[in-house]
């Protein structure tokens, strides 16, 4: 539209997409047993990760979804991604306990590093690892654990790292979202030793909000 900036349209598009997803997610919870029935229209499964997220020894499912490509779209891949977490019930059916369309980066967003989000489950913890850039990289690692009271996936830790791969210099920040403990490090290139060395280390306690998967974003990588 003439006279309307892209930056003013994007939040509206994101809000509308979130609203549609929220309505679909609410209606689909009562549907059948097959995990694929939870997938919203216009989305397809890009990756599937299985593992126990709740400690009940049942195999839960994490879907990485990507928007379906229209034939008229350009050759680049700026399609949005979404993550869906399904918890297996005792009768073998599944219940959705997490849905997020703001955390996973698009295909083009990874820059020269290429690839995509790496999702894994380790000791009942859902781990999301995203690395972007080329020589100068930004990496974020989000960790989520199932909160039995809220029946949602809660953020328990976040590591953000910015690095110059040419000489190893950079900064990193690791925050525990259960205790508020935060460790911040800075590394600089030492010309005499020809390597990156720790130049600053600080440990602080910060006030952290309770964040669930639905609220998590990739903001720290921007």
Secondary structure, 3 states (H helix, E strand, C coil): CCCCCHHHHHHHHHHHHHHHHHHHHHHHCCCCCCHHHHCCCCEEEEEEEEECCCCCCCCEEEEEEEECCCCCCCCCCCCCEEEEEEEECCCCCEEEEEEECCCCCCCHHHHHHCCCCEEEEECCEEEEEEEEECCEEEEEEEEEEEECCCCEEEEEEEEEEEEECCCCCEEEEEEECCCCEEEEEEEEEECCCCEEEEEEEEEEECCCCCCEHHHCCCHHHC
